[in-house]
Amino acid sequence: MKGLIGRKLGMTQIFNEKGVMIPVTVLEVGPCFVTQIKTPVNEGYAAIQLGFETVRERRLTRGERGHLDKTHTSPLRILREFRIDEAEVSDYRPGQKLLADLFSEGDLVDVVGISKGKGFQGGVKRHGFNRQPKTHGASDRTRAPGSAGAGSTPGRVYKGKRGPGHMGHERVTVQNLRVALVDPTRNLLAVRGAVPGPKNGLITVAAARKKAR
């Protein structure tokens, strides 16, 4: 399975050959470097570890520097792992450089990112609860969650009960986004649709795991 690490740059629109407007999210992916190759013989499964974003060497711990020195790669800030098939292990080598041309226009990809944090929110915004009536003296209870459980039986609130709390800032995967544009000279991908996270948020792009209908 091919994949890359990158950052979300923002949304824009492009036009196809028929003049139809397509909303896209622009991603800066790569250059990424293969920092480790895992095999079923050594680790029990097949995967590659990629590094992204060069950084000053003093920003890394000695353990991180020693790990990267094995592949003779420059100091890298971010490391992520991508599972691959056992037959694909021979396609990669330590220190190999991967660019945006790993993908082609029309490919389906899954994009993983950290969603925007919303802080502490009520049940209406967080879960889409209905509001309570505004009449009959309930002027200050319209957005309150209401009763959370019965009194004597069960005498407690069930675990997992939805209610107010921290919203956002969690790992989100958007599946089967179609690649609309590839710019290998600037390491840019444009995928059709929205991608989780803020501008400059860290994302990973990988070939789609599920077949779109």
N, C-alpha and C positions, 0 to 999 in steps of 0.2 A: 504494500500500500504506500503510495507516494504521499508526502506531506511536507509542509514548510511552516516556519515560524515567521510572524510579521507583526505589523501594527496597523490599526485602522486609521485611515487618514480623513475619512468623511464621506458624505454622500454627494452625488451629482447626477447628471443625466446625459445619456448619449443617444444618438439616432442611428437606426439601422439603414440598410440600403433602400428600404421602402419609405423612409421618413418617419417611422414610428418611434416615439420617444420611449426610452427604457430607463427606469430609475435604477441606479447602480451604487454600490458602495466600493470605494477605492481602497485597496489594501496594498501596503508596502511589504512584500514578502522577500526575505533573503537580503543579501547572500547568507546562506546557511552552510555550516561546515559539519561534516560527519565526525563526531568526537568519540564515538564508540559503536562497535558492532557486536550485538549479542546473538549467540547461536544456541540451538537446542542442546549441543554437546556441553557447553560451558554453563549457560544460564538456565537452560530448560525451555527456552522459547526463543523465537527469532524477532529481533527488533533492531532499530538503529536509533542512536541518540544524536540529536542535532543541536548545534550551538548557534546563537544569534546575537548580534550587537557587540562589536568590539569595545573594549573598555580598558582603562589603564590597569596595568598588572597589579599595582598596589591596592586596587579595589577588590581583589580576590583573596580568599584565604589560601594558605599554603597547600591545603588539600586540593582545592579547586585548581590551583596552578599545576600541581603535580599530575592531576588527572588529565589536563589539557596538554601537558608536555609530552605525554605518551604518543599523541598523534601529531605533534609539532604544529599545532594550530595556535593562532594568536589568542590573547585573553578574551574570553567571551562572557557576556553578562548572563545570558539566559540559556538554559539547557532543557530540552524536552525530548521525550521518547515517542517513537512511532512504531507500532507493531507491523511486521511485514511477514510475507510467506517465506517458508524455509527455502523455496527455490529462488527467491530474490536476494538472498544474502550475498551471492557472488556479484551482484550488480553494484555493490557499494564497496568503497575502500576508505580507510581512515584518512581524514584530512580532505576528503573530496568536497568540492564546492558545488552547492545546489542553488540554482537561480529560478526566477519566475517562469522560465520556459519549460519547467518541469510539467506545467499544465498547458492545455490548449483551449482555444475558444470552443465552447459547447460542452466542456466537461462539467460533470456534476460533482460538487464538493460539499463537505461538511465543515462549518466554521465554528470554532469554540472560542468563547471570550467570557470575560467577567462583566456582568450587567451593571448598569449605572446604579449607584447606591442612592436610595431614597430616604434613608434615616428611619425613624420611628413613625409609622403610619397607622391610621385606624382601619377598622375592618372594611369600611366601604371602599377605600382606595386600594387596600392590600388584597382583598379577596372578592370585591364586587358585591358586598352585602347590599340588600335593599335598605332604604331608609324607613324609619318608623313614621307613623302619621304625625302631621304637624298640628292637628286639631285636638280638642278635648284635653287641654292642659299639658300637652307633650311638646311644648315649644322648645325645650332644651334637650330633648332626647332623640332628635331626628336622625343623628348619625351615630348614636350609641349602639353597641352590638346587642343589647338586650340580655335576656336570660341565657346563662351558659349551661344550665343543667337542672335536674330535679333535686328536691330537698332530701327526702328520706331515702329514696331509691333512685340512683345508686349512692346518693349522699356525697358525691364528688364530681369533678369534671373529668370526662374521659381524656386520656392522653391523645394528643393530636388534634384537639379541638381548635378550629380556626378562630383567630381573633386578632386584635391589634398587636403590632410588634415590628421588628426590624424588617425592612423591605429592600430588595435588591442586593447588589454586590454579591452575586453568587454565580457559579459556573453555569453557563447556558450554551447549548449546542443547537445551531440552526442547520437543518439537514437539507440536502438536495438543492443547493443554490447553483444556478448555472453560470459558468464563467462567460462573461460577455466580451471581455477585452483582455489581451495579454500584451504588456510592454516590457520585454526582457531587458532593454537597454537601461531602463530606470527601475527595474524590479517591481513593477506594478501589476496588480490584478484588479479587474473590475468585475464584481459578481452582482448578479441581478437580485435586488431585494435588500433587506436590512440585515445588519450584523450587530450582535450584542456588544455593549461597551461604549465608552466615551471616545472622543477623538484621541489618537495616539495610544489607545488602549491595546494591550498585548492580545494577540489572537494566534490560533493555529489553524491552518488550512490543510485538509486531507481529502483524499478521494472518497466519495460518498460510499457509505457502508450498505445502505439500503437502496434498492432499485425503485426509482420513481415510476408511478403508473403512467 
